[in-house]
Amino acid sequence: MSGPELVTPELLRGWPLPDPASSKKARGQVVVIGGAARTPGGVALAGLAALRVGAGHVQLAVAKSVAPSLAAGFPEAGVIALPETESGTILGAAAAETCADAVAGADAVLVGPGLDDADEAAALLQELLPHLGDDAAVVLDAYVLGILSGFREDLADRSVRPVLTPNVDELDRLLGRESGPEQEDVVEAAARYCSCVTAQGMIADLDGRSWRVPSGHPGLATAGSGDVLAGLVAGLLARSVEPAQAACWGTYLHSVAGERLASTVGGVGFLARELVDQVPPVLAELS
């Protein structure tokens, strides 16, 4: 296996994003699904990141009990109230049906942030996939990554390759073993799940191509940081960016945002929500 290509400003400028369209519909529509009653924040962070990276419209699907407060606190997004158990866990099959119309018209769908039950996550994905348009991009994150072994054929059938955004523990579960993680682990996960994978600054796609983002900061290991990364990738996909490009651009933006916060706030202590405010200036510098 050849070594990964470094993701640098020069590489990204030679791999430019589409010109921003004049209407929000033309810039793409994102649906983010997750948000159990105890953990709606991941969906909010991902939706905000998708907007900051240029998506035109975002809908956030969360547990019914927390949907009104999310709608009030996030006026830029539409909110879908999902059926839930008494303890606040999303009811997977019923939630998929509730989201059917939204995902059928979406350009990119992100599933996973804030889910808290493996069985319900599996039911959600099982019932949701048939409702997605053939050309819709899919990002899978967080709890959904723990149940993907039963969905490998479904992922292989997608005309647009899904993007997986695992952390270290989630990458181990995808592979069924401990990983370094090393570049070859990410390449293996991409091949096994017929997807593009970004993990710990390493990216690989199904064609065997791989990249590495040489920057980054330990402060990125903070609650909600992975939700921001997944939202960046989803927002780029909604703008008709192909999966590997969206993963490379999203991972780079996430990494540089962390570096800039580390230089102004400190090595640790910055918040995931602060990452998204760093994204537009970095985008402008790369244009």
Salt bridges, closest charged atoms under 4 A:
GLU97 OE1 - HIS131 NE2 3.80
ASP116 OD2 - ARG38 NH2 3.13
ASP185 OD1 - ARG177 NH2 3.04
GLU188 OE1 - ARG177 NH2 2.40
GLU188 OE2 - ARG192 NH2 2.70
ASP205 OD2 - ARG209 NH2 2.56
ASP277 OD1 - ARG52 NH2 2.93
GLU285 OE1 - ARG260 NH2 2.61
